[in-house]
């Protein structure tokens, strides 16, 4: 965990692990008490175990816990004070001290978001765009899987309460099968509003890995592409 000032100069760094094991963080969120919560995995046990760390505003450890399932890729603090994490086909509720309350099976979810009305929306997918809604008791409102030969890496909500999933899709074009960047917008009831794919380089390997909403209500996304360097045969 690294904190910098507004110029990017490092103010402090912290490291966390348990029992001398290797650890890896996949997501960080600021919490209502001005601290931070991180989630990820610890190794080298197989299967890898989920790992969540809670700190104060200066990175001092408040609590940490290891959960006996695969790693977790995203976490959110709910308005009810609890935490909810997703990863490896699992939704987990964690109380304010880090104790696991329950787990619920899901699709291949990578990211989680809470709406203003208190529902949990999760998205991801390695075999389609997975989009689901749960209440904070773990009851499934809907779970949908859209498209084939596609996968989503991130989810974000716009100012109107709709959601965008960003990822990629394998499509057939004049060059054969191509992996193109893809994004799709859904309403809060799980209905598809639109889906679009784009290829910026004309080459294989376009993938969106993150999305967010701008102040003017638009979406902004980033990812990678196999874009060639002039004079070099290998791709960047």
N, C-alpha and C positions, 0 to 999 in steps of 0.2 A: 504494500500500500504506500503510495507516494503522494505527498501534498506539495504543490508548488504555489508561488505567488502569481499575480496576474501577468508577470513577465516570463513565467516558465521556470524561474529559479527555484531549486528544491529547498523546501522548508524542513521537511523531515521524511524519513522512510521507516517503514515497519515491516517485519516479516513474521509469519505465523505458520505453525505446523503442530502436529501432535506426535508424541512418542518418537521424535527424530525422523519421521517419515517425510517423503517428498509430498509436496502439495502444489496444487495449481488452482488459481482463481479464474472464473469465467465471467463473473459479473459483479458489479458494485453498485449500491444505491445509498443515497443519503437518507437518514432516518429523521423522524420528527424531533428527537432529542438532540439533534445536531451532530449525531454520530454517524457511523457507517456500518453497513452489513455487506459482507462478501460471501459468495458461494462458489463452490467448485468441487474438487475431488482430492482425496489423499491416496497415495500409492505406498508400496508396490503390491499390496494385497490384491488378489484377483477373486471376485470382481472388484474394481475400484469402488471406494466408498464415498458417499456424499459428505461434504464438509462445509459447515457454515460458521462464520466468524462475526461477532458483533463487537464494535469498538466505540469509544467515546470520540469527541471531536478532535482529539490530538492523537488518535490511533492507538490508545491504550486498550488492551484486551479487556472486555467486560465478560464475555463468555464465548465458548466455542463448543461445537458438538460434531461428532461423526455419526452418520446414519448408515445402517447396514444394507444399503442398496447402492446401485451405481451412482455416479456423480450427478450433480445438479448444475444446470446451465444458466438459470436466471432466478431471481428472487424479488419479491415486492413486499413492502410493509403496508398492511391494510389499515383502513380507518379504524378498525376495531382493535388495533394494537398488536395483532398477531402478524406472523410472516407466512407467506406462501411461496413455495419454490416449485420449479418444474425441471424435468430432465429424465431421460431414459424411460419414457412412457409412464411417468408418475407425477401426480400432483401431491404435494406434501404441505400440511399445516404445522407450523412451529409456534409455540407460545413465546411470550416476552422474555423467557429465560433460556430459550433454545431447546426446550423439550418437544419431542415429536408428539403431536396430538393425534393425527391420522394420516393415512395415505390413500389415494384413489388412483385407479388405473386410467390412463389417457392414451391418446394417440402419440405420435412422435413429436412431442412439444419441445421447443427450445426457448421460447420467450413467454413472459407473462405480464399482463397489465391489468390494473383495477380501474373500473369505470367509476364515475361520480356517484352512481346509484348503488355501488357496493358489490357489483358482480366482477368475477374474474374472467378475463379473456386470455386464452392461450393460443399460440400459433407456432408453426414449424412444419416439419415434414421432410422425409427423405424419399417418399413415394407418393407425391401429391402435395398440395397445399392443405395442411391440417389447420382447421379453425374451430375453436370450441369455446363454450361459455359454461361456467360453473358458478354456483352461489358459494358463499363463504363457509357453508356446512359441507361442501364437497359434493353436492347434488348436481348432476349433469343437466343443463338446460338444453344444449344441443352440442353435437359433435359432427362436423362435416369434413369430408376429404374431397378436394376439387382437383381436376386435371390428372393426367397421367404423364409419366416420364418427366416429372417436375419435382421441385423441392423448395421449401421456404426456410430462410435463415433468421428473419426478424419480423416483428410486428410492432405497429405504432398506431395511436389513435389521433384522429384529427379533432378540430374544435367543435365539430357537429356530432361527435360520438361515433363516427364511422371508423373502420379499421383498415389499415393497409398491411398486406403481407408482401415481403420482398424475397426473391430467390432466383431460380433459374428454371428453364425448361429445355428439353431436347426436342428440336424440331427438324424437319426435313426441308432443305432449301436447295438452291441450284448447286451448292457445293457438297451436298449430301446431308448427313445428320450433323446438326450443329447445336451446341449448348448456348442458348441465348439468355440474357438477363430477362427476368419476368417479375411483374408486380401485379397485384390484384386488390381491389377495394371491396369491402363488405359492409353491410349495415349491421346494427347491433343484434338483429335477429338471425344473422348468419346468411342473409341473402347476398348473392354476388351482384355488385354494382357494375364493375368492369374489370377486365383483365387485359394486360398488354405485355408484349415482349419486344425487346429491342436488342440490336447488335451494333455496337459502335465501331468495331474494327473489321468486321467481315471474317473474322477467324473464330476457331472453336475456343470455348472457354470463358464466356461471359457469365458472371455470377454477381448478384447483389447480396451483400452480407449484412447491411445495416440500413435502417430507414428512420426518419424523424419528420416532424412537422415544423414548418417555418412560421414566423410571426404573421405572415399574410395568408395563412391557411393552406399553403401548398405543401407538397411532399418533397423531401430531399433524400437521396439514396446514394450509397457508395458500394463499391465492390472491387472486382478485379477482372482483367481481361488478358489474354495472351497476345499482347501487342508487340509486333516485331521491332527490334532496334535496327535502323538502317546499317547495312553492311555486316550484320551478324545473322547467323542462321538460327540460333536458339532464341526462344521467346523470353520476354521478361514476365 
